[in-house]
Amino acid sequence: MMTLIETLSACLCALENGEVVKAAAIGKDLWAQSPYHPEVLHVLAVLAERQGNLAQAMIWRRQAIAHSTVAQGNILLALERSREARELYDEALKIDTYNMAACNALAAMFQVPAPFDPKVQAFGRPPLDLYKTPIGSYFVPSDAPNDIVIRRMRAGKVFEEEIIEAVRPYVRSDSVVLDVGANFGQMSLLFSDLVGPGGHVYAFEADDFICYVLKLNIAINRKTNISAIDRAVYDTCDEILKYPRQDFARFESYGSYGIDPNASEGRAVKTITIDSLGIEAPISVIKVDIQGSDIFALRGAVETIRRHQPAIIFEYEEQFQAAFKTSARDYDEFIRNIGYRAHKVVNGINYLILPGA
């Protein structure tokens, strides 16, 4: 069996000889042999360039630099220079946002023993992990190692910080923010800080287990201005919908699953509309991210939107539309009908809309 160096050399020789197909086959073996090895990633970047895939080449190069940086951090950590090591792990994540090695290294620094919670067992899930990070303390499930939200939270980093930055100018002190699809609560906690003690955050989460973890995170961070609501936000009240149990087969993240309007099996979840809450305090921002049913949540908030004129950011992913029998045209018509306009697109699928034609 060839060593890693020999295999790398063979791949480079094939590229130099113009044997791209042969090099691609060797590259596949390299990845299977040593995934995320910096030198392997560099060679894969060269191979992608030769194949004309410049976008993938850039991804490989970013990962190569990040993993090299993590390797340097690991050396410093072994020398008990943890502050410098942490700085390098932080740098790696600036280069490669979801780099698993960097996230895992930081998570190891922040993990603390989690108290035993018998209620978690009632959900049929393994014990929770607990991380005390510089930006908050988080309980998170231990059975989803590839969940990118959990990965960032464990590392003390904000998941989709771009969303927070996009709406930050519109979050008013002492106002209300609605976080529809709150997941484990990191964004709700950040909104809590932005509105201040005189404001309030309503955090909606349809999954009963995730909502339980959300409530734990609200409590451990001592946030008294967040209300967690374990309902599916929709355009009707008290309808019973089905929520699938996450098996991580289709998606690797808890938050990638959502209510399925066509499902005959799954956990029953009752719906609620935003309008039914009759919130009187001024609402400055509504954030919606509920895997394809965003427009239904917004339809159930028309009166609230009319009265408060909040900034709204929602997610539109084409992959979920067929199940809900919706399309981009439906969203465009809704935006026009409420007198709003598209202002900005964040990360390609998050739409910030504002009042005014």
N, C-alpha and C positions, 0 to 999 in steps of 0.2 A: 504494500500500500504506500502511495506517495505521501511525503510529508506535506504540510501546509505550504512551506516555501517552494517545494518542487511543483506543487499544483499551481501556485501563483505564477511561477516562472513559465510553466507550460501555457497558461492562459495568455500571458503577455507575448510569448513567442508566437502563438497562433494569431494574435492581433497584428503583430508586426508583419506576419506573412500574409495578411489579408484574409485569413481563414476565420471569418466572423462566426459562422455556424459552429465550427469546432470550439471556438473561444466561448460561445454562449453555453455550450454543453459543459465545458469545464467550469464556467462561472456558476452554473447550477450546482455542480458538485461542491464547489467552494462554499456556497451559501449553506448547503446541507452539512458540510464539515465544520465550519466555523462561522455561524451567523453573527453579524455585528462586530466581527474582528475588523479593526480600522483598515488594515492593509487589504483585506478582502473587499471592503466597501469602496476603497479607492479604485481597485481594479474593476469592480462592477460599474463604477461611474464612468471609467474609460470605455468599457464595453457598451454601456448605454449610449454614450456619445457616438461611437462608431455605428450604432444601429439607428442613429438619428433621433433618439429619445432624449432630448436635452432636459426636459422637465424631470424625468427619472434620474438622470445623471446628477442634477442639482440635489435631489433628495439624498442620493447615495453619498454625495460629498458632504452635505450637512451632517449626516449621521456619522460619517468617518471622523470628522473633526470633533463632534460631540463625544464620541466614544474614546477618542484619544485623550480628550480633556478629562473624562471620567477616570481613565486609567491613571492619569497623573494625580488626580484627586485621591484615588485609592492608595497610591504610594505614600502620599502625605498623611492619610488617615492611619496607615500602618505605622508611621513614624510619630503618631500621636499629635499631629499638627491638624487637629480637627477644624479649626477656624479657617485655615487656608484650604483645606480639603472641601469644606462647604462652599467656599467662594468659587472653586472650580466647578463643583456640581451645579451651582447657580449659573455659571457661564455656559455650561453645556446645554442647559435648558433654554437659554437665550438663543442658541443656535438651532436646537432641535427640540421643539416645545414639549413633545410627549416622550422624550428619550427615557426608555424604561430603566436603564442602568442608573442614570442620574436620579430619577425619581425614587428608585428603590434605595439608593444610598442615602438620600435625604430622609426618606421615611424611616430608615433604621435609626437615624439620629433622633427622630421626633416621637417614636413609638414608646408608649408607656403601658403598663399593665391595665387591662380593661376589667372593670368589675363584672362578676358573673351576673347575667341577666336571664332568668328563666323564661321571660316573655319571648325572647328571641327564639328559643326552642319551639315555642308554640306556633311560630310561623314556619317551622320546618327548615330553618336556616342554621348554619354553624355560628359559633360565638362571634361577636363583633370585635373588631380591633379598635384601638383608641390612639389617636395621635395629637400631641400638644405641639402645635406649630407656631411660628411667629405671628401668624395672621388669624389664629383661631384654633380651638380644640374640636376635633371631629371624630365621632364614631362612624365607622364605615364597615360594610360587610367584608368578610375575609374570603369569600368564595368567588370573587370576580377579579382575578389578577390582571386581566386585560381591559378592565373598565377604565376608559381614559379620564373620566371625571374623578373617580377614586384615585387614580394614579397621581393626578395633579393635587388633589386635596391632601393626600398622604405626605406629599413633598412640601406642603406649605405654600403652594402656588394656586393662583386663581384660575379656575377652568373658564375658558372663553372670557377672559378679561376684556376683550374687545366689545362685548355686549355691555358690560358695566360702563366702559368709557363712552360708548355711543349714547347712552341715556343719562349719564351723569349730569350734563348741562340742564336737563329737564327735571331732575329730582329736586323738589323744593323742600327746604327744612320745614318740619312740622306737618308735612303732607302725608298722604297715603300712597303706597305702592302696592300693586297687585302682582304677585309672582305666581303665575299659572303654569304649573309643571315645575315645582320647586325642587324636586329630586331630594338630595340629602341636605339641602339647605344652605350651601355656601353662598349662593347669590342672595338669598333672603337675608342672611346675616350681614352682608355688605350693604344691602338696601337699608337695613335697620340702622346702620351707622350713618348713612347719608341723610335719612329723614330726621334723625336725632330722637331724643327721648319724648319730644312732643308730637312725633309722627307715628305712623303705624304701618306694618307690613302684613298683608294677608297672603299666606303661603299655601297654595292649593296643591295637593298631591293625591292622585287617584289610587295608587298602589298602597295597600294597607301596611305592608312591611316597610316600604320606603318612608311612608309617612311616620311610622313609629320611630325610625332612625332620625328623621327630620326633627321630631319633637325632642329627642334626646340631645341633638345638637343645639337646639334653641335653649334647652335647659342648662347644658354644661357651659354655654357661653353667656348665661345669665341675661338673656334678651327678653325683656318684659314687654316689648312693643311689637312682637310678632305673634300672630294667631295662625296656627296650622289647621287646615281644613281638609279632612280626608274624604273628599268627594271628587267626582269627575266633572270638570267644568264644561258645560254643554249649552245648547240652546233651549233645553226644556228641563224642568225640575222633576225629581223623583222618578226618572226613567231608570230602569235597571240595565246596565251594560256589562259586557264581559271583559275582564282584564286577564291576559295570559300569564301563567307563571313563567318567569324567565328561566329558560334552559340554556341560554348562551350559545345556542346552535346557530340561529339566524344573526343575532347580534351579540357582541361581547360585553356590552355595557347595560346595566340595569335601566338607565334612562332612555335607551333606544327603543324600549317596548312601550306600548300604549294601548288604550282601549281599542278593541276590534269590533266594528259594527256588524260584522258578518259571523262572528264566533258563536258557536252553540255551547262551547265548553270554556271553562275558566272561572275565575273568582268574580262573584257578582259585586258590582260597584254602583252606587246610586248617584245620579247626576244632580247638579245644582247650577243655577245661572248666576252670573254676577249681578244682574239687575235685581234678583230676588233678595239680595243682601241689603239693598236700600242704603248704601253707605252715604252718609251726609258730609263727612269731612272731605276736604278737597283732595281729589286723586290726581297726582301729577304724572304717574307713569304706570302703564300696564305692560307687563312682559309675558308673552305666551310662547310656550315650547312644549307641545303635547302630541308630537308624532302624528301629524296628519289631521287632527281634529281642531286645529287652531281656529279655523273659520267658524266652527260651531260655537266655540267659546266666545268669540267676538260677536256673533249674532245674538247671543244671550246677554250681551253687555251694551246693546245699542243705546238704551235710555241712559245708562251710566256714562257712556261716551259723550252723548249729547249734552248732558248736564255739566260734566267736568272738563271736557276737551283735553284729555291727557295725551302725552306722547305715548305711542304704542310701538312696541317691537314684537314681531311674531316670526315664526319660522315657517318657511314653505319648502318642503322636500317633495319632489316629483314622485319618488318611490312609494309614498303613502297615499297618493290621491285616488288611485283606482279603487282601493278598499272603501273610501268614503264617497266615491262617485263625485268628486270635485275636480276642479282644474284651476289653472292660473287665471282664467277668465272670471271665475267665480270670485276670486280674491280681488281682482281689479275692479269688478262691479261693486263689491262691498265697500272698497275704499272710496270710490266715487260717491256712493249712496250716502255715506256718513259725512261727506264733505271734507275728506282728508286727501292728502297727496303723499306720494312716495318721496322720501327725503334722502335715504341712504340705504345701501345694501352692505351688510356686515358678514364677512366670511362666506359670501356667495349665496346664502340661504336665509339670512335673517334680515327682515325688512323693517326699517324704522319709518313710520308714517306719522305725519303731523297734521294738525287742523289747517284748512285753507286750500283753495284750488291751486 
